[in-house]
């Protein structure tokens, strides 16, 4: 009923319904860097370097036009929602064969039942 009233009082207006996806949390980010540290210890590769390589390898690039020239830039993990970030971690696990640590045991989530 409220929507009908809105439509009548806003003739010509458009309503857009969009899915809200939860953003990646700071806890997820901390867990990610904890995991990169584990991979660093397993492989000897620097965690910051691994981060850059994984972004380029596993995320679709972003194309930006700057001063009339198109550039291909690596995507940012900051722009991933929670589900996409989880998928990203799973891809890293598959790529490196370094298992993801249990986030609850590592202290990054609490499982309240």
Buried (B, 14 or more C-beta within 10 A) or exposed (E): EEEEEEEEEEEEEEEEEEEEEEEBEEEBBBBBEBBBEBBBEEEEBEBEEBBEBBBEEBBEEEEEEEEEEEEEEBBEBEEBBEEBBBEBBEBBBEEBEBEBEEBEEBEBBEEEE
